[in-house]
Amino acid sequence: MALTTDVKAELVSIRNAPPTVRVAEVTAILRFAGGLHSIAGRVAVEAEVDAELLARRVARDLAEIYGVRPELAQVQSASSHDGARYAVRVIGAGETLARQTGLLDQRRRPVRGLPNRLTTGSREELAGLWRGAFLAAGSLSEPGRSAMLEVSCPTSEAAMALVGAAHRLGVAAKAREVRGMPRVVVREGEAIRSILAQMGAQKTAAAWEEMRQRREVRAGVNRLVNFDDANLRRSAQAAVAACARVERALEILGETVPDHLRLAGELRLAHRDASLDELGHHADPPLTKDAVAGRIRRLLAMADKRAQQEGVPGTESAVPAGLDV
């Protein structure tokens, strides 16, 4: 929960977004944190969130964008462990707002998914859509085998729309159902870091990635301790050392690294336990084992030459103590 709180605190502090992005965000919050109700025969729009600051932000956006006057109220949470929750309600102009935000169609029918104009918008609007969905119903777990970023969805149609928005942002996400509740899940480490950064949680994305790398190194070391076979031990040591050198090489060369060498380096880091032959199959188009090995050798050699010229530590300096280079 600490990571989820950090992400939401960072996202809710974002200011001065373009109007279309604000529309995408607040629409997603209304869709994923509430919905439509009938009060005294009138359509009411309500969103229930877990932070007063977020509730006030939603109320402000609704007032500034749509000219309505929302009501704010603290509500009883379903569980004593959930903490206080806050409701943002629009009753008097609820039906007009529902139409404007796409919660109702032109025939006054509730929309089960998300407005098409949002899911086909710009990258900034798609990021705003994801930001609103996460603020409303998102969670982030710590790195590890069960690491995931998850958004609970009101309907399966909304889940599929959110998956489509993620894919347009270059992030692999999947829809699934848990105990009858549709959810959208992002599991792969780099994909989690990417969607966090694109939503605007840059600091949390960096902290999460640092935690992930530390756990991977620790897991790698633990695997080394438990290897009985000397050949497996040497292979694992070589893989850890190679990844450390490649990371340092990309850091030394920065933007000057040739694209084909960067691709080889990124493949090595993305698939740390894969053989060179397996790395070649991950490339697009596929590469031979020798081609991958050659590119990585040239990447390291170029970086070490640059490091020597600039008087900075080379790639071998990044190899953890006790491992063979």
Summary of the structure (lengths in Angstrom):
residues: 325
radius of gyration: 24.1
end to end distance: 39.5
largest distance: 76.7
contacts: 1024
relative contact order: 0.09
helix: 58%
strand: 14%
